[in-house]
């Protein structure tokens, strides 16, 4: 491994991958919200539908963690989707004590009809880039994602805390076993 890229003495937001990714995400969400306003749906509602479109069902906690969204705010989003007949709450088949959120057939159709809005937005965003640049950016982001998932699932060393700062327990992030295996395989293969 070579020398560290980041130095605390010269670190600035415009070169921090964390800041840049977060800022891009915030701006993309704002643009998407504008797109969806005209269609009577919020971007956050759409994100819930799309996430459930690719999963059979999720608990509110899982959905909240996956989206990085506050559980209370997410509950209100799910409530509005349920009133519109786009999702339903149901008892889990795996654990009868748990309630899961599932997309309805109507919700699946609405999510499918709205995919072109996002594809169009993404195409407008990457228009100035060559196809190879887009593919390279996606590949790099996928590698970074795999590395982050590895750190969270494999328990990367945590920095030492100052003695005056009491340690607060952090909520566990649940990653499905299949995702853990993919991350470990990528790390072993040297693709992350």
C-alpha positions as CSV (number, residue, x, y, z in Angstrom):
1,X,0.0,0.0,0.0
2,X,1.3,3.4,-0.9
3,X,1.2,6.6,1.1
4,X,-2.1,7.9,2.4
5,X,-3.9,10.1,-0.1
6,X,-5.6,12.4,2.5
7,X,-3.7,14.5,4.9
8,X,-5.7,16.3,7.7
9,X,-3.6,19.5,7.2
10,X,-4.7,19.8,3.5
11,X,-8.1,18.1,3.5
12,X,-10.8,20.2,1.9
13,X,-14.4,19.4,1.0
14,X,-13.9,19.9,-2.8
15,X,-11.6,16.9,-2.8
16,X,-13.3,14.7,-0.1
17,X,-15.0,11.7,-1.7
18,X,-17.5,11.7,1.2
19,X,-18.4,15.3,0.8
20,X,-18.6,15.0,-3.0
21,X,-20.8,11.9,-2.9
22,X,-23.1,13.4,-0.3
23,X,-23.4,16.7,-2.1
24,X,-24.1,15.0,-5.4
25,X,-26.8,12.8,-3.7
26,X,-28.5,15.9,-2.1
27,X,-28.5,17.8,-5.4
28,X,-29.8,14.8,-7.4
29,X,-32.6,14.3,-4.8
30,X,-33.6,17.9,-5.2
31,X,-33.7,17.6,-9.0
32,X,-35.7,14.4,-8.8
33,X,-38.2,16.0,-6.3
34,X,-38.8,18.7,-9.0
35,X,-39.4,16.0,-11.6
36,X,-41.9,14.1,-9.4
37,X,-43.8,17.2,-8.2
38,X,-45.5,17.3,-11.6
39,X,-46.6,13.6,-11.2
40,X,-48.3,13.9,-7.8
41,X,-45.6,11.9,-6.0
42,X,-42.5,12.8,-4.0
43,X,-39.1,11.4,-4.9
44,X,-39.0,9.8,-1.4
45,X,-42.3,8.0,-2.1
46,X,-40.9,6.8,-5.4
47,X,-37.7,5.5,-3.7
48,X,-39.8,3.4,-1.3
49,X,-41.8,2.0,-4.2
50,X,-38.7,1.2,-6.2
51,X,-36.9,-0.4,-3.2
52,X,-40.0,-2.6,-2.6
53,X,-40.3,-3.4,-6.3
54,X,-37.0,-5.2,-6.1
55,X,-37.6,-6.8,-2.7
56,X,-40.6,-9.0,-1.8
57,X,-41.1,-7.1,1.4
58,X,-39.2,-5.2,4.1
59,X,-39.8,-4.1,7.7
60,X,-40.0,-0.4,8.3
61,X,-36.7,-0.6,10.1
62,X,-35.0,-2.3,7.1
63,X,-36.4,0.2,4.7
64,X,-35.3,3.1,6.9
65,X,-31.8,1.7,7.1
66,X,-31.6,0.9,3.4
67,X,-32.7,4.4,2.5
68,X,-30.8,6.3,5.2
69,X,-34.2,7.9,6.2
70,X,-35.5,8.7,9.7
71,X,-37.9,5.9,10.8
72,X,-40.6,8.4,11.9
73,X,-40.5,10.3,8.6
74,X,-40.4,7.0,6.7
75,X,-43.5,5.8,8.5
76,X,-45.4,8.9,7.3
77,X,-44.3,8.2,3.7
78,X,-45.4,4.6,4.0
79,X,-48.7,5.7,5.5
80,X,-49.4,8.0,2.5
81,X,-48.4,5.2,0.1
82,X,-50.7,2.8,1.9
83,X,-53.6,5.3,1.7
84,X,-53.0,5.5,-2.0
85,X,-53.1,1.7,-2.3
86,X,-49.5,1.5,-3.5
87,X,-48.1,-0.5,-0.5
88,X,-49.6,-2.6,2.2
89,X,-48.5,-3.7,5.7
90,X,-48.6,-7.5,6.3
91,X,-47.4,-9.9,8.9
92,X,-44.0,-11.4,8.1
93,X,-44.0,-15.0,7.0
94,X,-40.7,-15.5,8.7
95,X,-41.6,-13.9,12.1
96,X,-45.3,-13.5,12.8
97,X,-44.5,-10.8,15.4
98,X,-43.0,-8.5,12.7
99,X,-44.9,-6.4,10.2
100,X,-43.5,-6.0,6.7
101,X,-44.3,-3.5,4.0
102,X,-45.0,-4.9,0.5
103,X,-45.7,-3.2,-2.8
104,X,-49.1,-3.8,-4.3
105,X,-49.8,-4.6,-8.0
106,X,-50.9,-1.0,-8.4
107,X,-47.7,0.3,-6.7
108,X,-45.6,-1.9,-9.0
109,X,-47.3,-0.4,-12.1
110,X,-46.9,3.2,-10.8
111,X,-43.2,2.5,-10.0
112,X,-42.7,1.1,-13.5
113,X,-44.4,4.0,-15.2
114,X,-42.1,6.5,-13.3
115,X,-38.8,4.8,-14.2
116,X,-38.6,6.9,-17.5
117,X,-38.5,10.1,-15.4
118,X,-35.4,9.0,-13.5
119,X,-33.7,7.5,-16.6
120,X,-34.3,10.8,-18.4
121,X,-32.8,12.8,-15.4
122,X,-29.8,10.5,-15.2
123,X,-29.2,10.8,-19.0
124,X,-29.3,14.6,-18.8
125,X,-26.8,14.5,-15.9
126,X,-24.3,12.3,-17.7
127,X,-24.7,13.9,-21.1
128,X,-21.3,15.6,-21.1
129,X,-19.5,12.4,-20.3
130,X,-18.2,9.7,-22.7
131,X,-19.7,6.2,-22.3
132,X,-16.4,4.9,-21.0
133,X,-16.3,7.7,-18.4
134,X,-19.8,6.8,-17.2
135,X,-18.9,3.1,-17.0
136,X,-15.6,3.9,-15.1
137,X,-17.5,6.2,-12.6
138,X,-20.1,3.5,-12.0
139,X,-17.4,0.8,-11.5
140,X,-15.5,3.0,-9.1
141,X,-18.6,3.8,-7.1
142,X,-19.5,0.1,-7.0
143,X,-16.0,-0.7,-5.6
144,X,-16.3,2.1,-3.0
145,X,-19.8,0.8,-2.0
146,X,-18.3,-2.8,-1.7
147,X,-15.5,-1.4,0.5
148,X,-18.0,0.5,2.7
149,X,-20.2,-2.6,3.1
150,X,-17.1,-4.6,4.0
151,X,-16.1,-2.1,6.7
152,X,-19.6,-2.1,8.1
153,X,-20.0,-5.9,8.1
154,X,-16.5,-7.1,8.9
155,X,-16.0,-4.6,11.7
156,X,-13.1,-2.5,10.4
157,X,-10.9,-1.1,13.2
158,X,-12.6,1.9,14.8
159,X,-10.6,5.0,15.7
160,X,-9.7,5.5,19.3
161,X,-12.1,7.8,21.2
162,X,-11.1,10.5,23.4
163,X,-11.3,9.6,27.1
164,X,-13.7,12.6,27.8
165,X,-16.1,11.4,25.2
166,X,-18.3,8.5,26.5
167,X,-18.9,5.8,23.9
168,X,-22.5,5.6,22.8
169,X,-23.7,2.3,21.2
170,X,-24.5,2.7,17.5
171,X,-27.4,0.9,16.0
172,X,-26.5,-2.2,14.1
173,X,-26.6,-2.1,10.3
174,X,-28.1,-5.2,8.9
175,X,-26.6,-6.5,5.7
176,X,-28.0,-9.6,4.2
177,X,-25.7,-12.7,4.2
178,X,-25.6,-12.8,0.4
179,X,-24.4,-9.1,0.3
180,X,-21.7,-10.0,2.9
181,X,-20.5,-12.9,0.7
182,X,-20.4,-10.7,-2.4
183,X,-18.3,-8.1,-0.6
184,X,-15.9,-10.7,0.9
185,X,-15.5,-12.3,-2.6
186,X,-14.8,-8.9,-4.1
187,X,-12.2,-8.2,-1.4
188,X,-10.6,-11.6,-1.9
189,X,-10.5,-11.2,-5.7
190,X,-9.0,-7.7,-5.4
191,X,-11.8,-6.0,-7.2
192,X,-12.6,-3.6,-4.4
